[in-house]
Amino acid sequence: MVQLTTNTPNQAVRAQNLQLQFRTKLSDPVFTGRKLQGVGGACISVALIDANTGHVVTSGLESCIKLDVVVLEGDFNKDDEDDWAHEEFENFVVKERQQKGLLLMGDLQVMLNGGIGELGELIFTDNSSWNRSKRFRIGLKKASGYCGNTRVREAKTDAFRVKEHRGESSKKHDIPAFEDEIWRLKMIAKDGKYHRKLSEAGIHKVGDFLLQLFMDPMKLKEILGMSSNSTNWDTLENHAKSCKINGKLYFYYTDGTRKHGAVFNTDHQLIGLIKDRVYCASDGLSADDLVSN
């Protein structure tokens, strides 16, 4: 992929391989009517690089070009290390469905400054269930009129599904909060079997899950019916542990067996009871439970 050549005394002809590149991964899943974001809510950064060196092209006309943002079929499976022709890229551009209007709305162009740029507000108006791969990619290409015939290889994101925004109510959180409903954790489907088992045990929030995990992880596995070497358990445990806890919690046990006790916050407020090594949040306890303990 040869773009620019310069002749210098006593040196061979040098070629630049100019490529566009996404520097931020998209947050997944993507919903219609919601702004595209990077993982963790980050802005989506893009760059123009010289593939021969891996460095950003920070100067010259190429460093300040305008880019078009397009939607690609999810099955455009060329590796980033591969080259492809501009015509091949164009063959995978997705057009909107009839009578649906623009598929992608918002800032459909981005200007590079010193070889770096950021995507603006972009919103999908339609889901991806109707196209051949059931997935989309975001693509970048140089806008018409920039750099003449200089070849700048296009960029593409990983493939992703676009879901209707009504599905957002059951979306998992990248980093769960202590007060999140338990089904916000990975592997816990809303109203699924694990959700029901945890609810029956009095574990309704991510915080409840974490406290039970701290006190007796084996009991938690028993409640869920998961084996110790289950990959589902590893995924669930790691996601729960990514939750950030503000403040400290205090455990009080009635005897040395640690089977029964209570949990208090820093304000000495009761937040839950431990009964036979199972944690139950105070808002799920009956008046009799609170009195007897």
C-alpha positions as CSV (number, residue, x, y, z in Angstrom):
1,M,0.0,0.0,0.0
2,V,2.3,2.8,-1.3
3,Q,1.2,6.4,-0.9
4,L,4.0,8.9,-0.8
5,T,7.5,8.7,-2.1
6,T,10.4,11.1,-1.7
7,N,13.9,10.9,-3.3
8,T,16.9,12.0,-1.2
9,P,20.5,11.8,-2.1
10,N,22.2,8.4,-1.5
11,Q,18.9,7.0,-0.1
12,A,16.4,4.5,-1.4
13,V,12.9,5.6,-2.2
14,R,10.9,5.7,1.1
15,A,7.2,4.9,1.2
16,Q,4.6,5.7,3.8
17,N,1.7,3.4,4.6
18,L,-1.0,5.7,5.8
19,Q,-3.8,4.1,7.9
20,L,-6.7,5.3,9.9
21,Q,-7.0,3.7,13.3
22,F,-9.6,3.6,16.1
23,R,-7.8,4.1,19.4
24,T,-10.8,3.4,21.7
25,K,-13.0,0.3,21.8
26,L,-16.8,0.9,21.7
27,S,-18.8,0.1,24.7
28,D,-21.0,-2.9,24.0
29,P,-24.0,-3.4,23.7
30,V,-25.1,-0.5,21.6
31,F,-28.7,0.7,21.7
32,T,-30.8,2.7,19.3
33,G,-31.4,6.3,20.4
34,R,-28.3,6.3,22.6
35,K,-25.0,8.1,22.0
36,L,-22.1,5.8,21.0
37,Q,-19.4,5.8,23.6
38,G,-16.1,4.1,24.3
39,V,-15.6,1.6,27.1
40,G,-16.3,3.3,30.5
41,G,-18.0,6.2,28.8
42,A,-14.7,7.4,27.1
43,C,-14.7,9.6,24.0
44,I,-13.9,7.6,20.8
45,S,-10.4,8.6,19.7
46,V,-9.1,8.1,16.1
47,A,-5.7,8.6,14.6
48,L,-3.8,8.6,11.3
49,I,-0.7,6.5,11.6
50,D,2.3,5.5,9.4
51,A,2.1,1.7,9.5
52,N,5.8,1.5,8.7
53,T,6.7,3.1,12.0
54,G,3.5,2.8,14.1
55,H,3.7,6.5,14.8
56,V,0.9,9.1,14.5
57,V,1.3,11.4,11.4
58,T,1.5,14.7,13.3
59,S,2.5,17.0,10.4
60,G,1.8,17.6,6.7
61,L,-1.4,17.9,4.8
62,E,-2.4,14.3,5.7
63,S,-2.5,15.1,9.4
64,C,-5.4,17.6,9.0
65,I,-7.8,15.7,6.7
66,K,-11.5,15.4,7.2
67,L,-13.0,11.9,7.7
68,D,-16.4,10.4,6.8
69,V,-18.0,8.1,9.4
70,V,-20.0,5.2,7.9
71,V,-21.7,2.0,9.0
72,L,-20.2,-1.3,7.8
73,E,-21.5,-4.8,7.7
74,G,-20.3,-6.8,10.7
75,D,-18.9,-9.5,8.4
76,F,-16.2,-7.2,7.0
77,N,-13.6,-9.5,8.7
78,K,-10.3,-8.3,7.4
79,D,-7.7,-8.2,10.1
80,D,-6.2,-4.8,10.9
81,E,-2.8,-6.1,9.7
82,D,-4.3,-6.9,6.3
83,D,-4.6,-4.4,3.4
84,W,-7.7,-4.0,1.4
85,A,-8.8,-1.9,-1.6
86,H,-10.9,1.1,-1.2
87,E,-13.6,-0.5,-3.4
88,E,-13.7,-3.5,-1.1
89,F,-14.3,-1.3,1.9
90,E,-17.1,0.5,0.0
91,N,-18.8,-2.8,-0.8
92,F,-19.4,-3.4,2.9
93,V,-21.0,0.0,3.6
94,V,-24.5,-0.4,4.9
95,K,-27.4,1.7,3.6
96,E,-30.5,2.4,5.7
97,R,-33.7,0.4,5.2
98,Q,-36.3,1.9,3.0
99,Q,-38.6,4.4,4.7
100,K,-36.4,4.3,7.9
101,G,-34.3,7.5,7.3
102,L,-30.6,7.7,8.1
103,L,-29.2,4.7,9.9
104,L,-26.7,6.7,11.8
105,M,-27.3,10.3,12.8
106,G,-25.2,13.0,14.3
107,D,-21.6,14.2,13.5
108,L,-20.9,12.1,10.5
109,Q,-17.6,13.8,9.8
110,V,-14.5,14.4,12.0
111,M,-11.5,16.6,11.4
112,L,-8.0,15.4,12.3
113,N,-5.7,17.9,14.0
114,G,-2.1,16.8,14.2
115,G,-3.2,13.3,13.1
116,I,-5.7,12.9,16.0
117,G,-9.4,13.4,16.3
118,E,-12.5,12.4,18.3
119,L,-15.9,11.2,17.1
120,G,-18.7,13.5,18.0
121,E,-22.3,12.5,18.9
122,L,-23.4,9.5,16.9
123,I,-26.8,7.7,17.3
124,F,-28.2,4.6,15.6
125,T,-31.8,4.9,14.6
126,D,-32.3,1.2,13.7
127,N,-31.2,-2.1,15.1
128,S,-28.9,-4.6,13.4
129,S,-31.2,-7.6,13.4
130,W,-32.3,-7.1,9.8
131,N,-28.9,-7.1,8.0
132,R,-27.1,-10.2,6.9
133,S,-24.6,-10.5,9.7
134,K,-26.9,-9.2,12.5
135,R,-24.0,-6.9,13.4
136,F,-22.5,-3.5,12.4
137,R,-19.1,-1.9,12.5
138,I,-18.3,1.8,12.5
139,G,-15.9,2.7,9.6
140,L,-13.8,5.7,8.8
141,K,-12.5,6.9,5.4
142,K,-11.0,10.1,4.2
143,A,-13.6,12.6,2.9
144,S,-13.8,13.5,-0.8
145,G,-11.4,16.2,-1.8
146,Y,-8.6,15.6,0.7
147,C,-5.1,14.4,-0.2
148,G,-5.9,13.9,-3.9
149,N,-5.0,10.4,-5.0
150,T,-3.0,9.6,-1.8
151,R,-4.2,6.3,-0.5
152,V,-5.2,6.3,3.2
153,R,-6.4,2.9,4.4
154,E,-9.8,3.0,6.1
155,A,-10.4,2.0,9.8
156,K,-13.1,-0.2,11.3
157,T,-14.2,-1.1,14.8
158,D,-15.0,-4.6,16.1
159,A,-18.4,-5.9,15.1
160,F,-21.3,-5.2,17.5
161,R,-25.0,-5.7,17.8
162,V,-27.4,-2.7,17.9
163,K,-30.4,-3.4,20.1
164,E,-33.6,-1.5,20.5
165,H,-33.4,1.0,23.4
166,R,-36.2,-0.8,25.2
167,G,-33.7,-3.5,25.9
168,E,-31.5,-1.1,27.9
169,S,-33.6,-1.7,31.0
170,S,-31.9,-5.1,31.3
171,K,-28.4,-4.0,30.3
172,K,-25.4,-5.2,32.3
173,H,-23.2,-2.5,33.8
174,D,-19.5,-2.5,32.9
175,I,-18.7,-1.7,36.6
176,P,-21.7,-2.7,38.8
177,A,-22.7,-0.4,41.7
178,F,-23.3,-1.6,45.2
179,E,-27.0,-0.7,45.0
180,D,-27.6,-2.2,41.5
181,E,-30.1,-5.0,41.2
182,I,-28.5,-8.4,41.2
183,W,-29.4,-9.1,37.6
184,R,-27.0,-6.3,36.5
185,L,-24.2,-8.8,37.1
186,K,-22.9,-11.0,34.2
187,M,-24.4,-14.5,34.2
188,I,-27.5,-13.4,36.1
189,A,-30.3,-13.1,33.6
190,K,-33.2,-10.9,34.7
191,D,-36.0,-13.2,36.0
192,G,-33.8,-16.2,35.1
193,K,-33.0,-19.2,37.3
194,Y,-30.0,-17.7,39.1
195,H,-32.0,-14.5,39.7
196,R,-34.8,-16.5,41.3
197,K,-32.5,-18.6,43.5
198,L,-30.7,-15.5,44.8
199,S,-34.0,-13.7,45.4
200,E,-35.3,-16.7,47.4
201,A,-32.2,-16.5,49.5
202,G,-32.7,-12.8,50.2
203,I,-29.9,-11.6,47.9
204,H,-31.4,-8.8,45.8
205,K,-28.6,-6.3,45.2
206,V,-25.0,-6.4,44.1
207,G,-24.0,-5.4,47.6
208,D,-25.9,-8.4,49.0
209,F,-24.0,-10.7,46.7
210,L,-20.6,-9.2,47.6
211,L,-21.3,-9.5,51.3
212,Q,-22.3,-13.2,50.9
213,L,-19.2,-13.7,48.7
214,F,-17.1,-12.3,51.5
215,M,-18.7,-14.3,54.3
216,D,-19.1,-17.7,52.6
217,P,-18.4,-18.1,48.9
218,M,-19.1,-21.9,49.1
219,K,-22.6,-21.1,50.4
220,L,-23.2,-18.7,47.6
221,K,-22.2,-21.4,45.0
222,E,-24.5,-23.8,46.8
223,I,-27.4,-21.3,46.5
224,L,-26.7,-20.9,42.8
225,G,-26.0,-24.5,42.1
226,M,-22.6,-23.7,40.5
227,S,-19.5,-25.9,40.7
228,S,-16.2,-24.5,41.9
229,N,-14.6,-24.9,38.5
230,S,-17.4,-23.3,36.6
231,T,-16.4,-20.7,34.1
232,N,-19.8,-19.1,34.8
233,W,-18.8,-18.7,38.4
234,D,-15.5,-17.1,37.5
235,T,-17.2,-14.6,35.2
236,L,-19.8,-13.8,37.9
237,E,-17.3,-13.5,40.7
238,N,-14.9,-11.3,38.8
239,H,-17.7,-8.9,37.6
240,A,-19.0,-8.6,41.2
241,K,-15.6,-7.9,42.6
242,S,-15.2,-5.0,40.1
243,C,-17.8,-3.1,42.1
244,K,-16.5,-0.2,44.1
245,I,-17.6,0.0,47.7
246,N,-17.7,3.4,49.4
247,G,-17.0,3.3,53.2
248,K,-16.6,0.4,55.6
249,L,-18.9,-2.3,56.8
250,Y,-18.8,-4.0,60.2
251,F,-19.7,-7.6,61.0
252,Y,-20.9,-8.8,64.4
253,Y,-21.3,-12.5,65.1
254,T,-23.3,-14.0,67.9
255,D,-20.8,-16.8,68.5
256,G,-17.5,-18.3,67.2
257,T,-19.1,-20.3,64.4
258,R,-19.9,-17.2,62.4
259,K,-23.2,-18.8,61.3
260,H,-25.4,-16.0,62.8
261,G,-24.8,-12.3,63.1
262,A,-25.4,-8.8,61.8
263,V,-23.8,-6.2,59.4
264,F,-23.6,-2.5,60.2
265,N,-22.4,0.5,58.2
266,T,-20.1,3.3,59.5
267,D,-23.2,5.1,60.9
268,H,-24.0,2.0,63.1
269,Q,-27.1,1.4,61.0
270,L,-28.1,-2.2,60.5
271,I,-28.0,-3.1,56.8
272,G,-28.5,-6.9,57.1
273,L,-28.5,-10.1,59.1
274,I,-26.5,-13.3,58.7
275,K,-28.7,-16.4,59.3
276,D,-27.0,-19.8,58.9
277,R,-24.2,-18.1,56.9
278,V,-26.6,-16.6,54.4
279,Y,-26.8,-12.8,54.2
280,C,-30.2,-11.1,54.0
281,A,-30.5,-7.3,53.6
282,S,-32.5,-5.5,56.2
283,D,-35.0,-4.2,53.7
284,G,-36.0,-7.8,53.0
285,L,-36.5,-8.8,56.6
286,S,-39.8,-9.0,58.4
287,A,-40.5,-7.2,61.7
288,D,-40.2,-10.5,63.5
289,D,-36.8,-11.1,62.1
290,L,-35.6,-7.7,63.3
291,V,-37.0,-8.1,66.7
292,S,-35.7,-11.7,67.3
293,N,-32.2,-10.6,66.3
